[in-house]
Amino acid sequence: MKIHAVVAAAAMLVNAALATAAPGQPYPEKTVRVLVGLAAGGGTDTVGRVMMQKFADVFGQSFVVDNRPSAGGNVAGELAARAAPDGYTLLVVTPTHVVNPSLYRNLHYDIIRDFAPVGLMVYAQYFLSVSNALPVTSLKELLALAKSQPQRLTYASSGISGTNHLAGELFKTMAGIEMVHVPYKGGGLALSALISGEVQVSFTSSVAIAHAKAGRVRILASTGTKRTAVAPEIPTIAESGVPGYEVSGWYGLAAPAKTPAAVIERLNVTMNRVLPELRERYFNLGMDLGGGTAAEFGAFLKSELEKWARVVKISGAKVE
C-alpha cells in the first residue's frame, strides 16, 4: 500500500480505533525503551524523540530513547528482535529496516517474522536536484539529456545502499537511463558536491529546498506519489515523466513479535491521536504526517521489502 493511501484513510480509521480501544489498560506501568539504530542528534533520532516525548506526556511514563548506532541499524534491530515481547521495548524503523535483508548476507533476524508493526509516524520525500551547471530546467529535459549522452551524468548519494542511492537506481531503471553513482560519506558532503558542480544530480533531503531558493541548486521534482505539503509547488517524478515512481524516507514503530495485541493497539491508537498535535513540529523537519492501522503498516513494510529487494538486485549492492 502506498504511503498516501495510508494517510488518506488515517483520520477515519483512528476514530474507529479509539471507539474500540479498551479504557483503563494498565500499560505502560514502567519505563519503555525505544531503540534507535542511529546516533543521537540525527534525523531518525529527532523524529523518534518528538513522538516519544508526546507518548510520555500521554501515558505518564518515560519512553527512553536508546541509541545503538551501527551500519544499517542492525545492532538495534537485533536487540529489539530478541527483547521480551511485553511492550517495554520498541524500535524506530526506517527504510533501512526493509533494505537490509537484501544487503546483508548474515542478518540475525527476520524483519517480518520477528517484529510486530505498530504504525507509520511520518514520512519525507526526496528531491531530484541538479547542479546549476547542468542545462536543464525540467525532468523531461534531464531525461532527454541522459538518453542522448549515456554515462555522462553523475549522481551523488550519502553512501552505498543508502535510500538516496537506491532512489537513483530505481529512477535509472524506471526511466531507462544511465547515470554514474558517486557515493559520499554523508548527505551533507553529497549536497556540497552538487552545489559545487562536482556531480550533476542528487536525490536530496528537504534541506535542498533552502539552497534552491537561494539559487545554489535547481530542484526538478519530488519523489512521492503526490506533492508534499512541505513544497507543494514542486511536481512529482511520477507526474513529470516516470509514471509509478515513488520513494519516501519514512519513520515508523515496531515491537518484538508476539507483543500483546492490546499493547500494539494502545500504542497505535495513541500515535494516531497525537500526530495532528505534532504537525507543526514535524513540518519544520520537512515531514508529512503518517498514520493508519498497524495492519496497514505491516502491509506497507512487506511491499517495501519486495520493492527494494528488486532494486538492490539490479544495483548489485552488497554489504558483508
C-alpha positions, 0 to 999 in steps of 0.5 A: 500500500502506498504511503498516501493511501495510508494517510488518506484513510488515517483520520477515519480509521483512528476514530474507529480505533479509539471507539474500540480501544479498551479504557483503563489498560494498565500499560505502560506501568514502567519505563519503555525503551525505544531503540534507535539504530542511529546516533543521537542528534540525527534525523531518525533520532529527532523524529523518534524523540518528538513522538516519544516525548508526546507518548510520555506526556500521554501515558505518564511514563518515560519512553527512553530513547536508546541509541545503538548506532551501527551500519544499517541499524542492525545492532538495534534491530537485533536487540529489539528482535530478541527483547521480551515481547511485553511492550517495554521495548520498541524500535524506530524503523526506517527504510533501512529496516526493509533494505537490509535483508537484501544487503546483508548476507548474515542478518540475525533476524527476520524483519517480518517474522520477528517484529510486530508493526505498530504504525507509520509516524511520518514520512519525507520525500526526496528531491531530484536536484541538479547542479546549476551547471547542468542545462536543464530546467525540467525532468523531461529535459534531464531525461532527454539529456541522459538518453542522448549522452549515456554515462555522462551524468553523475549522481551523488548519494550519502553512501552505498545502499543508502535510500538516496542511492537506491532512489537513483537506481530505481529512477535509472531503471524506471526511466531507462537511463544511465547515470554514474553513482558517486557515493559520499560519506554523508548527505551533507558532503553529497549536497556540497558536491552538487552545489559545487558542480562536482556531480550533476544530480542528487536525490536530496533531503528537504534541506535542498529546498533552502539552497534552491531558493537561494539559487545554489541548486535547481530542484526538478521534482519530488519523489512521492506519489503526490506533492508534499505539503512541505513544497507543494509547488514542486511536481512529482517524478511520477507526474513529470515523466516516470509514471509509478515512481515513488520513494519516501524516507519514512519513520515508523514503530515496531515491537518484538513479535508476539507483543500483546495485541492490546499493547500494539493497539494502545500504542497505535491508537495513541500515535494516531491521536497525537500526530495532528498535535505534532504537525507543526513540529514535524513540518519544520523537519520537512515531514508529512504526517503518517498514520493508519492501522498497524495492519496497514503498516505491516502491509506497507513494510512487506511491499517495501521489502519486495520493492527494494529487494528488486532494486538492490538486485539490479544495483548489485549492492552488497554489504558483508 
